[in-house]
Amino acid sequence: MENKQVILVRQDLKLPKGKMAAQVAHASVEAVLKSDKHKVSEWRQLGSKKVVLKVSDEKELYCYNQIAKDNGLKTSVITDAGKTVIAPGTVTCCAIGPDSEERIDAVTGKLPMI
């Protein structure tokens, strides 16, 4: 079974592409550091699949974060330091996994890709 990681990005912030890329990278790394080493190893051996998905706002991001946690998935919510284009403390994105595609898709499978 393939493993993957998804990163949910708030669309209401209208982040510039570079800022979005940095926030997605922060989320990915943080979630991997929290994850089971065996799952991370399997995920890396299969190419470290990552998918970036859209959520409308902070409320929706936290909703998916909670559903993922309730389903036993590792998550990482990223709060920006506010040194560039958004205010300090702004929640920007959330990574889920890595874990099996089946488990992650059960939570985020209907969200659109960026």
GROMACS elastic network, one bead per residue, 0.5 to 0.9 nm:
[ bonds ]
;  ai    aj funct       b0    kb
    1   100     6  0.67108   500
    1   101     6  0.76615   500
    1   102     6  0.84735   500
    2    42     6  0.84717   500
    2    43     6  0.74844   500
    2    46     6  0.73108   500
    2    49     6  0.87921   500
    2    99     6  0.83306   500
    2   100     6  0.59012   500
    2   101     6  0.60302   500
    2   102     6  0.84748   500
    3    39     6  0.78391   500
    3    40     6  0.87727   500
    3    42     6  0.73607   500
    3    43     6  0.53237   500
    3    44     6  0.89008   500
    3    46     6  0.76543   500
    3    48     6  0.78025   500
    3    49     6  0.71319   500
    3    97     6  0.84043   500
    3    98     6  0.61902   500
    3    99     6  0.50571   500
    3   101     6  0.52048   500
    3   102     6  0.84030   500
    3   104     6  0.88294   500
    4    43     6  0.65727   500
    4    48     6  0.65902   500
    4    50     6  0.57501   500
    4    51     6  0.76591   500
    4    96     6  0.88363   500
    4    97     6  0.67394   500
    4    98     6  0.50484   500
    4    99     6  0.57721   500
    4   100     6  0.62500   500
    4   101     6  0.56529   500
    4   104     6  0.77994   500
    5    28     6  0.76880   500
    5    31     6  0.88100   500
    5    32     6  0.89398   500
    5    43     6  0.86578   500
    5    48     6  0.77288   500
    5    49     6  0.62796   500
    5    51     6  0.64012   500
    5    52     6  0.86524   500
    5    95     6  0.69889   500
    5    96     6  0.57344   500
    5    99     6  0.66524   500
    5   100     6  0.85485   500
    5   101     6  0.80494   500
    5   104     6  0.77391   500
    6    28     6  0.82104   500
    6    49     6  0.84817   500
    6    50     6  0.55377   500
    6    52     6  0.56812   500
    6    53     6  0.69294   500
    6    94     6  0.82776   500
    6    95     6  0.56621   500
    6    96     6  0.53316   500
    6    97     6  0.67280   500
    6    98     6  0.76878   500
    6   104     6  0.77475   500
    6   108     6  0.81861   500
    7    24     6  0.64562   500
    7    27     6  0.70715   500
    7    28     6  0.70453   500
    7    50     6  0.74344   500
    7    51     6  0.63187   500
    7    53     6  0.60306   500
    7    54     6  0.85017   500
    7    93     6  0.67563   500
    7    94     6  0.55034   500
    7    96     6  0.62549   500
    7    97     6  0.87797   500
    8    24     6  0.82014   500
    8    51     6  0.86543   500
    8    52     6  0.59963   500
    8    54     6  0.56492   500
    8    55     6  0.61469   500
    8    61     6  0.68601   500
    8    64     6  0.86455   500
    8    92     6  0.86027   500
    8    93     6  0.53453   500
    8    94     6  0.51077   500
    8    95     6  0.62407   500
    8    96     6  0.81113   500
    8   108     6  0.89453   500
    8   111     6  0.88682   500
    9    13     6  0.89530   500
    9    20     6  0.78051   500
    9    23     6  0.86046   500
    9    24     6  0.76017   500
    9    52     6  0.71691   500
    9    53     6  0.62057   500
    9    54     6  0.52485   500
    9    55     6  0.58353   500
    9    56     6  0.81661   500
    9    57     6  0.84077   500
    9    61     6  0.76932   500
    9    92     6  0.62622   500
    9    94     6  0.68014   500
    9    95     6  0.88936   500
    9   114     6  0.84234   500
   10    13     6  0.61032   500
   10    14     6  0.77936   500
   10    15     6  0.84433   500
   10    53     6  0.88999   500
   10    54     6  0.62962   500
   10    55     6  0.50774   500
   10    56     6  0.55287   500
   10    57     6  0.50490   500
   10    58     6  0.65384   500
   10    60     6  0.84505   500
   10    61     6  0.70183   500
   10    91     6  0.83657   500
   10    92     6  0.59135   500
   10    93     6  0.61362   500
   10    94     6  0.89252   500
   11    14     6  0.55500   500
   11    15     6  0.76358   500
   11    54     6  0.63479   500
   11    55     6  0.60841   500
   11    56     6  0.51057   500
   11    57     6  0.62980   500
   12    15     6  0.83743   500
   12    55     6  0.84468   500
   12    56     6  0.59145   500
   12    57     6  0.55362   500
   12    58     6  0.83889   500
   13    57     6  0.78355   500
   13    86     6  0.83473   500
   13    92     6  0.77128   500
   14    17     6  0.89695   500
   14    20     6  0.88460   500
   15    18     6  0.80720   500
   15    19     6  0.60862   500
   15    20     6  0.56169   500
   15    85     6  0.80835   500
   15    86     6  0.84396   500
   15    92     6  0.87479   500
   16    19     6  0.53509   500
   16    20     6  0.61177   500
   16    21     6  0.86334   500
   16    85     6  0.84622   500
   17    20     6  0.50770   500
   17    21     6  0.60968   500
   17    22     6  0.86863   500
   18    21     6  0.50851   500
   18    22     6  0.62979   500
   18    23     6  0.87083   500
   19    22     6  0.51698   500
   19    23     6  0.62376   500
   19    24     6  0.86130   500
   19    84     6  0.84834   500
   19    85     6  0.79148   500
   20    23     6  0.51471   500
   20    24     6  0.60795   500
   20    25     6  0.85402   500
   20    92     6  0.82456   500
   20    93     6  0.87403   500
   21    24     6  0.51583   500
   21    25     6  0.61583   500
   21    26     6  0.86973   500
   22    25     6  0.50950   500
   22    26     6  0.62586   500
   22    27     6  0.87295   500
   23    26     6  0.50718   500
   23    27     6  0.62563   500
   23    28     6  0.86349   500
   23    78     6  0.71505   500
   23    79     6  0.87368   500
   23    80     6  0.78110   500
   23    92     6  0.68725   500
   23    93     6  0.68092   500
   24    27     6  0.51288   500
   24    28     6  0.61247   500
   24    29     6  0.86758   500
   24    52     6  0.78973   500
   24    78     6  0.85890   500
   24    92     6  0.86018   500
   24    93     6  0.67759   500
   24    94     6  0.79543   500
   24    95     6  0.77363   500
   25    28     6  0.51107   500
   25    29     6  0.61993   500
   25    30     6  0.85644   500
   26    29     6  0.53935   500
   26    30     6  0.61489   500
   26    31     6  0.86378   500
   26    78     6  0.71118   500
   26    95     6  0.89515   500
   27    30     6  0.52389   500
   27    31     6  0.61319   500
   27    32     6  0.85931   500
   27    75     6  0.85700   500
   27    76     6  0.59033   500
   27    77     6  0.66331   500
   27    78     6  0.58818   500
   27    93     6  0.68330   500
   27    94     6  0.59839   500
   27    95     6  0.51937   500
   27    96     6  0.86496   500
   28    31     6  0.53739   500
   28    32     6  0.62480   500
   28    33     6  0.87328   500
   28    50     6  0.83936   500
   28    76     6  0.78436   500
   28    94     6  0.83381   500
   28    95     6  0.57143   500
   28    96     6  0.81258   500
   28    97     6  0.84422   500
   28    98     6  0.88449   500
   29    32     6  0.51666   500
   29    33     6  0.62248   500
   29    34     6  0.88204   500
   29    76     6  0.88782   500
   29    95     6  0.87660   500
   30    33     6  0.51705   500
   30    34     6  0.64943   500
   30    35     6  0.88466   500
   30    75     6  0.83561   500
   30    76     6  0.60230   500
   30    77     6  0.85531   500
   30    78     6  0.85331   500
   30    95     6  0.80539   500
   31    34     6  0.51779   500
   31    35     6  0.62366   500
   31    74     6  0.65067   500
   31    75     6  0.55629   500
   31    76     6  0.50213   500
   31    77     6  0.85474   500
   31    94     6  0.86805   500
   31    95     6  0.60423   500
   31    96     6  0.67411   500
   31    97     6  0.64366   500
   31    98     6  0.76255   500
   32    35     6  0.50628   500
   32    36     6  0.80943   500
   32    37     6  0.84789   500
   32    40     6  0.67518   500
   32    74     6  0.84387   500
   32    75     6  0.88592   500
   32    76     6  0.88291   500
   32    95     6  0.89435   500
   32    97     6  0.71478   500
   32    98     6  0.67911   500
   33    36     6  0.83700   500
   33    37     6  0.85314   500
   33    40     6  0.89118   500
   34    37     6  0.87724   500
   34    74     6  0.67879   500
   34    75     6  0.78879   500
   34    76     6  0.81238   500
   35    38     6  0.85627   500
   35    39     6  0.72033   500
   35    40     6  0.67473   500
   35    73     6  0.87163   500
   35    74     6  0.60974   500
   35    75     6  0.85240   500
   35    97     6  0.71473   500
   35    98     6  0.71758   500
   35    99     6  0.86858   500
   36    39     6  0.54089   500
   36    40     6  0.63313   500
   36    41     6  0.87278   500
   36    74     6  0.87166   500
   36    98     6  0.87931   500
   37    40     6  0.50226   500
   37    41     6  0.60755   500
   37    42     6  0.86781   500
   38    41     6  0.50923   500
   38    42     6  0.63008   500
   38    43     6  0.85880   500
   39    42     6  0.51853   500
   39    43     6  0.60558   500
   39    44     6  0.85605   500
   39    97     6  0.89057   500
   39    98     6  0.67962   500
   39    99     6  0.64162   500
   39   100     6  0.85553   500
   40    43     6  0.50175   500
   40    44     6  0.60637   500
   40    45     6  0.85812   500
   40    48     6  0.83788   500
   40    97     6  0.88250   500
   40    98     6  0.64664   500
   40    99     6  0.80664   500
   41    44     6  0.51754   500
   41    45     6  0.62106   500
   41    46     6  0.87723   500
   42    45     6  0.51629   500
   42    46     6  0.64231   500
   42    47     6  0.89715   500
   42    48     6  0.85760   500
   43    46     6  0.53044   500
   43    47     6  0.65495   500
   43    48     6  0.50863   500
   43    49     6  0.72485   500
   43    98     6  0.67098   500
   43    99     6  0.76989   500
   43   100     6  0.88196   500
   44    47     6  0.52626   500
   44    49     6  0.81222   500
   45    48     6  0.71629   500
   46    49     6  0.75189   500
   48    98     6  0.82471   500
   49    98     6  0.84841   500
   50    98     6  0.84305   500
   51   113     6  0.72827   500
   51   114     6  0.86264   500
   52    95     6  0.89047   500
   52   112     6  0.87001   500
   52   113     6  0.58433   500
   52   114     6  0.59547   500
   53   108     6  0.84214   500
   53   111     6  0.62015   500
   53   112     6  0.56169   500
   53   114     6  0.53896   500
   54   111     6  0.63745   500
   54   112     6  0.56799   500
   54   113     6  0.59183   500
   54   114     6  0.58653   500
   55    58     6  0.80289   500
   55    60     6  0.61325   500
   55    61     6  0.60695   500
   55    64     6  0.89292   500
   55    93     6  0.88736   500
   55   111     6  0.72622   500
   55   112     6  0.81391   500
   56    59     6  0.81749   500
   56    60     6  0.63498   500
   56    61     6  0.76752   500
   57    60     6  0.54927   500
   57    61     6  0.62857   500
   57    62     6  0.88394   500
   57    92     6  0.89699   500
   58    62     6  0.61876   500
   58    63     6  0.85316   500
   58    91     6  0.68515   500
   58    92     6  0.77381   500
   58    93     6  0.84784   500
   59    62     6  0.53031   500
   59    63     6  0.61955   500
   59    64     6  0.88736   500
   60    64     6  0.63447   500
   60    65     6  0.85361   500
   61    64     6  0.54004   500
   61    65     6  0.61531   500
   61    66     6  0.87283   500
   61    77     6  0.87077   500
   61    91     6  0.89600   500
   61    92     6  0.87932   500
   61    93     6  0.72034   500
   61    94     6  0.69289   500
   62    66     6  0.60973   500
   62    67     6  0.85722   500
   62    77     6  0.83715   500
   62    94     6  0.82738   500
   63    66     6  0.53039   500
   63    67     6  0.63139   500
   63    68     6  0.86818   500
   64    67     6  0.50352   500
   64    68     6  0.60470   500
   64    69     6  0.85411   500
   64    94     6  0.87713   500
   64   107     6  0.71330   500
   64   108     6  0.73711   500
   65    68     6  0.52022   500
   65    69     6  0.62404   500
   65    70     6  0.86134   500
   65    75     6  0.66370   500
   65    76     6  0.81596   500
   65    77     6  0.77732   500
   65    94     6  0.69741   500
   65    95     6  0.83137   500
   65    96     6  0.76045   500
   66    69     6  0.50485   500
   66    70     6  0.59869   500
   66    71     6  0.85224   500
   66    75     6  0.88622   500
   67    70     6  0.50148   500
   67    71     6  0.62565   500
   67    72     6  0.88534   500
   67    73     6  0.87672   500
   67   107     6  0.67893   500
   68    71     6  0.50909   500
   68    72     6  0.65192   500
   68    73     6  0.52428   500
   68    74     6  0.73592   500
   68    75     6  0.72277   500
   68    96     6  0.70973   500
   68    97     6  0.89851   500
   68   103     6  0.89041   500
   68   104     6  0.76310   500
   68   107     6  0.62554   500
   68   108     6  0.85226   500
   69    72     6  0.50721   500
   69    73     6  0.50929   500
   69    74     6  0.63453   500
   69    75     6  0.68017   500
   69    96     6  0.87785   500
   70    73     6  0.74267   500
   71   103     6  0.80414   500
   71   107     6  0.82647   500
   73    96     6  0.66612   500
   73    97     6  0.61428   500
   73    98     6  0.82877   500
   73    99     6  0.72114   500
   73   103     6  0.80399   500
   73   104     6  0.77485   500
   74    95     6  0.82302   500
   74    96     6  0.58554   500
   74    97     6  0.53713   500
   74    98     6  0.76458   500
   74    99     6  0.82546   500
   75    94     6  0.67638   500
   75    95     6  0.54283   500
   75    97     6  0.63172   500
   76    93     6  0.83327   500
   76    94     6  0.53996   500
   76    95     6  0.51907   500
   76    96     6  0.67717   500
   76    97     6  0.87916   500
   77    91     6  0.71843   500
   77    92     6  0.77494   500
   77    93     6  0.59211   500
   77    95     6  0.66155   500
   78    90     6  0.83697   500
   78    91     6  0.57363   500
   78    92     6  0.58764   500
   78    93     6  0.54943   500
   78    94     6  0.60881   500
   78    95     6  0.83791   500
   79    82     6  0.87910   500
   79    88     6  0.78477   500
   79    89     6  0.53608   500
   79    90     6  0.53333   500
   79    92     6  0.60568   500
   79    93     6  0.77533   500
   80    83     6  0.80549   500
   80    86     6  0.75366   500
   80    87     6  0.75548   500
   80    88     6  0.58024   500
   80    89     6  0.54093   500
   80    90     6  0.53298   500
   80    91     6  0.62623   500
   80    92     6  0.67478   500
   81    84     6  0.83862   500
   81    86     6  0.84488   500
   81    87     6  0.76010   500
   81    89     6  0.60669   500
   81    90     6  0.77493   500
   82    85     6  0.68534   500
   82    86     6  0.53558   500
   82    89     6  0.67346   500
   82    90     6  0.74487   500
   83    86     6  0.74751   500
   83    87     6  0.77969   500
   83    88     6  0.72186   500
   84    87     6  0.81303   500
   86    89     6  0.86677   500
   86    90     6  0.69063   500
   87    90     6  0.58730   500
   88    91     6  0.89883   500
   91    94     6  0.85297   500
   95    98     6  0.86615   500
   96    99     6  0.80399   500
   96   104     6  0.74072   500
   97   100     6  0.81221   500
   97   104     6  0.73671   500
   98   101     6  0.85698   500
   98   104     6  0.84576   500
   99   102     6  0.84109   500
   99   103     6  0.69534   500
   99   104     6  0.67371   500
  100   103     6  0.53894   500
  100   104     6  0.63572   500
  100   105     6  0.84897   500
  101   104     6  0.51726   500
  101   105     6  0.57334   500
  101   106     6  0.83446   500
  102   105     6  0.52139   500
  102   106     6  0.61554   500
  102   107     6  0.89898   500
  103   106     6  0.52841   500
  103   107     6  0.70263   500
  104   107     6  0.53975   500
  104   108     6  0.61515   500
  104   109     6  0.73124   500
  105   110     6  0.78541   500
  106   109     6  0.58954   500
  106   110     6  0.86773   500
  107   110     6  0.81170   500
  108   111     6  0.56588   500
  108   112     6  0.89946   500
  109   112     6  0.83283   500
